[in-house]
Amino acid sequence: MRCSSSSISYFATNVPYTVDRTHESWALVLVPLILMSSILIRMASRDLRRIIGPEKCMPYTVFQEKVEMSFLGHDGMRRDGRSAIDPRQVFMSVGIISQAKGSSYLEVGNTKVCCGVYGPKDIQRGSDFKMTCQVFCEVKMAPFSCIVRKNPQPDKRVKEMSRQIKEALESVIVLEKFPKSQIDVFITVIEDDGGALSACITAAGLALCQANIDVYDFIIGASV
């Protein structure tokens, strides 16, 4: 079947205009719906529990000059000028989170940790009834805390750190003084340069003292 230019012009001029208007009206309705559905799908797939930050962030150590990764130099000193038995420099501060009852910030060398303590408060519904206080501890690693980007979801190491910190805090808190209550401890490792577990324990102890929670003794973490 052949179509001449005259036949094409005939069909083009004799197509009802209402058909084009109908397609146009459907387009005006469908396009916003498609855009809205794509936005809702993206919002639903987004994990709001993640630490907000750039997806392609990298620590500044990536751009530093590469040095020899040895524990001690030829003079018996470490790369930062310390001897084998000298501790790292320590900086600590409390009351950095206004919404928390107790909070702390700790630097041990290049390792940086932030901790917030909330409570004591009533236990959640459905929790096991206990006449002593319950301690909940959660540790999160910032995506830029290591050279290799960390997954926001807790891995085995982070879960084990949370369990060990919880056991350490339960040994010093006077749990009998807060029956049917719960204390929440949230810790964020901003930078991990070694000794993160001990730094988290020390930061949690500082936050507990700043929150005026009764403890048997002040708890300090150390790594050997």
C-alpha positions in Angstrom: 0.0 0.0 0.0 1.4 3.3 -1.1 0.7 6.6 0.6 1.1 9.8 -1.4 1.7 13.2 0.1 -1.8 14.2 -0.7 -3.3 11.2 1.2 -1.1 12.0 4.2 -2.2 15.6 4.2 -5.9 14.4 3.9 -5.6 12.2 7.0 -3.8 14.9 8.9 -6.4 17.5 8.2 -9.4 15.2 8.8 -8.4 13.7 12.1 -10.8 14.9 14.8 -9.3 17.5 17.1 -11.1 16.0 20.1 -8.8 13.0 19.9 -5.7 15.1 20.3 -7.3 17.0 23.1 -8.2 13.7 24.8 -4.6 12.5 24.6 -3.4 15.8 25.9 -5.8 15.7 28.9 -4.7 12.2 29.7 -1.1 13.3 29.6 -1.8 16.1 32.0 -3.2 13.6 34.4 -0.8 10.7 34.0 2.5 12.6 34.1 2.0 14.0 37.6 0.9 10.6 38.8 4.0 8.9 37.4 6.3 11.6 39.0 4.5 11.3 42.3 4.7 7.5 42.4 8.5 7.6 41.6 9.0 10.1 44.4 7.0 7.9 46.9 9.0 4.8 45.8 12.3 6.7 46.5 11.1 7.9 49.9 9.9 4.4 50.8 13.3 2.9 49.9 15.2 5.5 51.8 16.4 4.3 55.2 15.7 7.2 57.7 17.7 5.5 60.4 21.0 6.2 58.6 23.3 8.9 59.7 22.6 11.8 57.4 25.6 12.7 55.3 26.9 12.7 51.7 26.8 9.3 50.0 30.3 9.6 48.6 32.0 11.1 51.6 35.6 10.1 52.3 37.9 10.7 55.3 40.6 13.3 55.0 43.2 10.6 55.6 42.7 9.4 52.0 44.4 12.6 50.8 47.2 12.5 53.3 50.7 11.5 52.3 51.4 7.8 52.5 53.8 6.9 55.3 55.4 3.6 56.3 53.0 1.6 58.4 55.3 0.5 61.2 54.7 0.5 64.9 58.1 1.9 65.9 60.7 3.8 64.0 64.5 3.2 64.0 64.8 5.5 67.0 62.3 3.4 69.0 59.6 6.1 68.8 56.2 6.0 67.3 55.2 8.0 64.2 53.4 10.6 66.4 56.5 11.1 68.6 55.4 8.9 71.5 57.4 6.1 72.9 56.1 2.6 73.2 54.7 3.2 76.7 53.3 6.7 76.3 49.5 7.0 76.2 47.6 9.0 73.5 46.6 12.6 74.1 43.1 12.8 75.6 40.4 15.5 75.3 37.0 15.3 76.8 33.9 17.5 77.2 30.4 17.0 78.6 27.0 18.6 77.9 27.4 18.8 74.2 23.9 17.5 73.4 21.2 19.7 74.8 18.3 17.2 74.3 20.1 14.4 76.3 20.2 14.2 80.1 23.9 13.5 79.9 26.3 13.7 77.0 30.0 13.6 76.3 32.6 14.0 73.6 35.9 12.2 73.8 39.1 12.2 71.8 41.8 9.6 72.3 44.5 10.4 69.8 42.6 10.5 66.5 39.7 8.4 67.7 36.7 10.6 68.3 33.5 9.4 70.1 30.2 11.1 71.0 27.8 9.7 73.6 24.3 10.6 74.8 22.4 9.2 77.8 18.6 9.4 78.1 16.6 8.4 81.2 15.8 6.8 83.5 12.4 6.5 81.9 9.5 4.1 82.0 10.1 0.8 80.2 8.5 0.3 76.9 5.2 -1.7 76.6 5.8 -5.3 76.0 9.2 -5.4 77.6 10.0 -8.0 80.3 9.1 -6.7 83.8 12.0 -6.3 86.1 12.4 -4.7 89.5 15.8 -3.3 88.4 16.7 -0.8 85.7 17.3 -2.0 82.2 20.2 -0.6 80.1 19.9 -0.3 76.3 23.0 0.5 74.4 23.4 1.2 70.7 26.7 2.0 68.9 26.9 3.5 65.4 29.9 4.0 63.2 29.8 7.1 61.1 30.2 6.4 57.3 33.4 8.4 57.3 34.9 7.0 60.5 37.3 4.6 58.6 39.3 4.7 55.4 36.8 2.2 53.9 33.2 3.6 54.0 31.2 1.9 56.7 27.8 0.5 56.0 25.2 2.3 58.2 23.6 -1.0 59.2 25.3 -2.5 62.3 27.7 -5.4 61.6 28.9 -8.1 63.9 31.7 -5.9 65.3 29.3 -3.0 66.2 26.8 -5.4 67.8 29.5 -7.0 69.9 30.7 -3.5 71.0 27.1 -2.6 72.0 26.9 -5.8 74.0 30.2 -5.3 75.8 29.5 -1.7 76.6 26.0 -2.6 78.0 27.6 -5.3 80.3 30.2 -2.8 81.4 27.6 -0.1 82.3 25.3 -2.6 84.1 28.2 -3.4 86.4 28.6 0.2 87.7 25.0 1.6 87.6 23.0 1.2 90.8 20.2 -0.7 89.0 18.1 -1.3 92.1 17.5 2.4 92.5 15.6 2.7 89.3 13.0 -0.1 89.3 10.8 -0.6 86.2 12.9 1.9 84.4 15.2 2.1 81.3 18.3 4.0 80.5 19.2 4.5 76.8 22.8 5.0 75.8 23.6 6.0 72.2 27.2 6.2 71.0 28.5 7.4 67.7 32.1 6.7 66.6 33.1 9.7 64.5 36.6 8.5 63.7 38.1 5.1 64.5 41.9 5.2 64.7 42.1 2.3 67.1 40.8 1.7 70.6 37.2 2.6 69.8 35.7 0.2 72.3 37.7 1.6 75.2 36.9 5.2 74.1 33.2 4.3 73.9 33.2 2.9 77.5 34.9 6.0 78.8 32.6 8.4 77.0 29.6 6.5 78.3 30.9 6.8 81.9 31.3 10.6 81.4 27.8 10.9 80.1 26.4 8.9 83.0 28.1 11.1 85.5 26.9 14.2 83.7 23.3 12.8 83.8 23.5 12.4 87.7 22.8 8.7 87.5 23.9 6.9 90.6 26.9 4.6 90.0 29.1 2.5 92.2 32.3 3.9 90.7 33.4 5.8 87.6 34.1 3.5 84.7 37.1 3.9 82.3 38.0 1.9 79.3 41.6 1.1 78.3 43.2 -1.0 75.5 46.6 -2.6 75.9 
